[in-house]
Amino acid sequence: MCMYAEHANQMWKGKKEEERTLMARQPGSLSPLVFNKMIVIQAAMNVETYLELFKDGCPDSLRPMVCLHCQGQLMLHRHGHYERMVYFLDKQFLIVVYRFKCPNCNHADGLLPSFVGKNQQAAWDIQETVLREQSAGASLADVAENLDDVPGGPYAEKTLWHWVSRWSKELPRWTPAVWAFVLERIPHAKIPVGAKKTRQEWAWLFDAWDQMRAKAPGLQGENLLQWLCRQAYSVTVAVG
């Protein structure tokens, strides 16, 4: 068992308690989470589902109930919308992002789907591909070349470096939680050893995540970065 899995269960106990607190404050399986100064829809969904749900405006069931800035627990008011082009590995879509304003502090934020980040056009599946190839030993120059024909490309090597740096900075925070989530569902996950042993933390996590997705049909359409986006900063919302 790798060093990250050994203490994962202890870390996960605290995480589960925080999630229970969050769900008490944000009822409903579709209630949004806060992630890096943006509001994220909690439910896992692809872009086609998002477009269908939002074709006539933001559904009331998805309206934010927690203010990002003052942490007030109240229904935020609709405050316009904007369009954004989002690029995936094999397609591109123009989506509408709806904004909401807090009646208490007057701050407004957009309600984002979990498949793309704030102020970004490259969806998480493109960024995860970069992390996977880089953690497998490919240079960023080679990865950038492999992405030449991907929608939104070509992508500069410097852009890929920023993606890797940002996610790697967050990695220590999420490694125990990911391992605990995986081991809780597949306690006998195969950990590569010997010649197959990986050298990077991301490679460990991707291998474990792929094993779990193979056994969990509900997760097969979701990549690891999208799952992290849905989980991220829940503590901020829960404890204010």
N, C-alpha and C positions, 0 to 999 in steps of 0.2 A: 504493500500500500504506500502511496506517495505521501510526502510530508504534509501536503495540503489536505488530504483526506483524513489524516489522523485526528485533527482537532475540529473537523467540520461539524460534527454533531453538536458539540457545545456551542459553537457559533450559531448554528441553525436554531437552537432553542430560543435564543434571544430574538432572532429574526422572526420566528413564528409568532412570538408574543407581540412584536411591533406590527406585524401584518394584521393580527386580530384587532389591535387597537385601530389601525387604519380602516379596516372594513367596517368597524362599528361607526366610524365617522363618515365613511363614504359608502352607504348601502348600495347594493346592486352590483351585478357582475360586470356592468359596463361603465361604472363610475370611473372618472379619470384620475390619474396620478400626476404628481409634479416631478419633472425631470429637468434639472439644469436650467431653471428659470423659464420653463414652459409647461403647459398643461398637456399631459399625454393620455390618450384614451387607454384605459386599462385592458380592454378586451383585445385578444390577439385577432388580427384580421389582415387580409391581403388588400391590395389596392382596389380590386374589383368589388369586394364587399363594402369597402369604404365609399366608393362612388355610388353604389346602390343606396346605402344608408343615407347619404347626404345629398341625393339628387334634388330633393325638395327643401333643402335647408337642414340645419342641425336638429336632429330629433331631441325632444325634451328629455328623453332618458339619458342622453349624453351630455346635457348641460352641466358645466362645472358647479360643484357645491362647496368648494373651498377656495378662498382667495390666495393666490400665490404670494402676495406681498404682506398683507396684514394677518393672514391665517384665519380670517373670519369664516365661519361656517354658515354660508347662505348661498342662495341661488344667484349667480352672476348674470348680469343683463347682457343681451346681445349687443354687439358693438361693431357691426360691419363684417367684412370678409375680404380676402385677397386670394389671388390665384398663384399657383406655383407649379412649375414643371418638375416632375420627379423622375429620375432615371434609375432603372433596374438593370440587371445583367442582360436581360433579353427583351426589354420593352421600355416604353416611356409613356407617362400619363400626365395630363394637366389636371390638377386637383384644386378644389376650393377649400381654403382654411378659414374657419370662422373665428372671430374674435369676441371676447367677453370682457365686460368691465365690472369692477367691484363697486357697488353702491356706497360702500363705507369709505374706501381710500381712493377711489377713482382710477386705480391702475387697471390697464387693459392688457390681456394676453391672448395669444392664439391657442386654439385647441387642436393639437396635432395627432395624427395617427402614429402608431408605434413603429411604422416601417421606415421613418425618415426623421432626421434631427432638425433642430432649430437652425434657420439660416443656411440650410444645406439642400442640395438637389440630388446628390448621389444617395440612393437608399442604402439601408444597412447591409443588404445582400452584397452590394459591390464592395463596401468597406470590409465586410467579413471575408470576402474572397482575397482581399489584399493581406489581411492578417493570417489567413490560413496558408497562403503561398509563402509569405515571408517567414512564418514560423516553421515551415517545412524546409527552409534553407534557400529559397529563391531570393535573389537580390531585388531591391526595389526597382532597379532599372529594367530587369527582366519582367517583373510584375507589371510595370507600366506598359511595356511593349505588348504583353498579353491582353491588356485592356484597350488596345487601340480601336477595336471594332465594337466595343461595348457602348450602348447609348450614353451620350454625354461626353464621350471621349474625343480625342485622347486625353489621358490624365497625366499631369506633370508629376515627375518623381517627387518634387517638393510637396505636392498635395498629398501623395501617399505617405510621405514621411510624417506629415502633420497628423494624418489619421492614426497611424501606428503609434505615434508619441502620445496622442490624447488618450487612446484606449489603453495603452500600456500603463499610463499614469493611474488610471482607474482600476487596473487589474488587481492589485493587492486588496482593495476594498471588497471585491466581489468573488475572489477565488474560493474562500471558505463557504460562502452561500451557494455557489454553483455546485461544489462538490457535495454538500449536504443534500441539496435538491436532487442530485443524480443518485446518490447512494441510498437515499430514502426510498427511491423507486426501483433501483436495480442494485441491491446491496452486494451482489457478486459481480460487479462491473470488472471487466478485464483491464488490468493496468499494464501497459507495455513495459517489458523488462529486457535486459540484455541488449542485443543488437537492435531491437525494435524500440528501445527506450528513447523517448523524445528529449530534446535538450532545452526546449522553451516551454514556459508555463502555458502560453496560449495553445500549444500543440496538445498538452495534457487535457486541457478543458475541451477542446474541439473533439478529441477522440472520445472522451466520456459523454459529451453531449450527443454525438452521433450514435453511440450505443443506446442511449436512452430514447432518442427519437425513433429508433428502429422498433422499440417495444411500446411506444406511446403514440398511437395514431393521432391523437389530438395535437401533438407537437410537430408532426412531420412537415407542416407547411411553415414553420417558424424557425428562423435562424437564431443563433445564440445572442447576437447583438440586439435583435429585436426583443428577445426575452429580457435581457438586461435593461433595456430602455423601459420596459413596462414595470420592472421591479425597482428601478433606481429612484433614490430620494424619497422612498415611501416613509422613511424615518422622519424626514423633514415635515411631511404632511401630518404624520401621526402625533409628533410631540410638539409641533409648532416651533 
